[in-house]
Amino acid sequence: MWNKSVNFMDHHKRCRKLIVFNDYFSVRVLIPAEGIKQLQCIMKYFLISFLMFWLGANGVTVAQGKNTGNIFRYEDKRFFGSIGFAGVASQVDGDMYGGYRKLGLTAGPSVLVQFHRNWVMQTGVWYTQKGSRDGRLTGSDLGTTIEKYKLNLHYIDVPVIVNYVFKETYLFGAGLAYNAYFSSKEVSETMNGTRIYDPGEFRFNRHSAELVLNVAAMANKNLMLYLRHHISITAIRDYRYTATGTGNQFNRYFTFGFAYLF
């Protein structure tokens, strides 16, 4: 048993060099609670973070008076460009693993059109890192088994979101996004070794769509802070090609970041 443990650790060290693809931005987050408690913990983090930014944006608005410096003054301008950057916390529904443990990044340019005093439509082309993470200790007749699962997904997303503008400062919106899959890396590790899944055999759908829910606030005239929830409405992988799980798989993730408007 001791020799097996030593061999596994040596093997694990060697395998780490083989699976570092995109791991620079893929830090695994361990949350002790499971199920609904875990989801509540993550939601509290996002809500508290957004509340802090909301209070900051509200303070700027009050200091400016009646929003005289806000970019969403319908009389001043109708079209805007923006560059955005955000963090991603994602999971894959249907892969047997829960929790938004896969961290990544999303970034891209957007165009905003204020077609009514209280309505703004936005679209853009974004690169997004999605996927799934899990690491656990599993008991068996042979003792404790270390299991790890990593899935890195890379997409080009084209969202179209319609937002309601409140007091020229706050945006509440919903829309749809087209997702174009272009690469992935899927790895599992156990006491028996490491397996890298062939993306040709365990293939993902190249085209999918998702629902996008958006809440945003202007921190100043040009800086927008936002929180979005993305939920796949079409499968990203058919159950016939899943490496884990028994049904179709769907992306689900949060993005929290900022956009500079000009």
C-alpha positions, 0 to 999 in steps of 0.5 A: 500500500505504501508503494502504491501511494508513492507511485501515485504521488510521483505520477500525479506530479508528472501529470500536472505538467500535462494538464496545465492547459488554461489552468492559469485562470482556472483556480479550484475553489473548495467550499465546505458546504454541499448542495443548497448551502453551497449555492447560498454561500456563492449567492451571498458573495455575489449579492454582497459584492454587487451591493457594495458597488451599488452603494458606490454608484449611488453615492456618485449619482447623489454627488452629481445631482440629478444625473447630469453627468450620466452617459444614458441621457437620452437627449445627448447620445443614442449609440455607445461602444464598450470594452468589458472584462469579467470573472466567471464562476461556472458549473456544468449541469448534468455532469454529477458535480455541483458548485460553481468551482470553475473560475475563468475570464470573459472579455470582449467589445460591445455596442449599446443602442438607447432606442428609448429613454428607458430602454437600451439594447446591447450586443457584442462578441465575447470570448468566455472560459467555462467548464466544471471542477471537482475534487473530493476524497471518496471512501472504498473497501481499498481505502481513501481514493483521491478523485479530481475532475477538470473540464475547460471549455472555450467559447465565442459568445454573441449576447443580445440583451434588452435593458430597462434603464432606471434613473439613467443609472441602473440597468435591469435586463434579459436576453439570449446569447449564441454560443460557438464552442471551439475547444475543450480539455477534459481530465479526470484523476484517480488512484489508478492514474490520469485520463485525458478524454478525447474531444473527438469521442466525447464531443461537445455541440458546436452551437448552443444558446443560453438565457442571460439575466443582467443587473448593472449600475453606472459607477460614473459616466463611463464605468459600468459594473454588472452581474449576470447569470447565464443558463444554457437553454440548449444542450452543450453535449448530448448524453451519448457523448458524456464522460460523466453523468447520464443525461444531456449537459448544460452550462450554468455560470455567473459573470461579474465585472465591468465595462468602459463605455465611450 
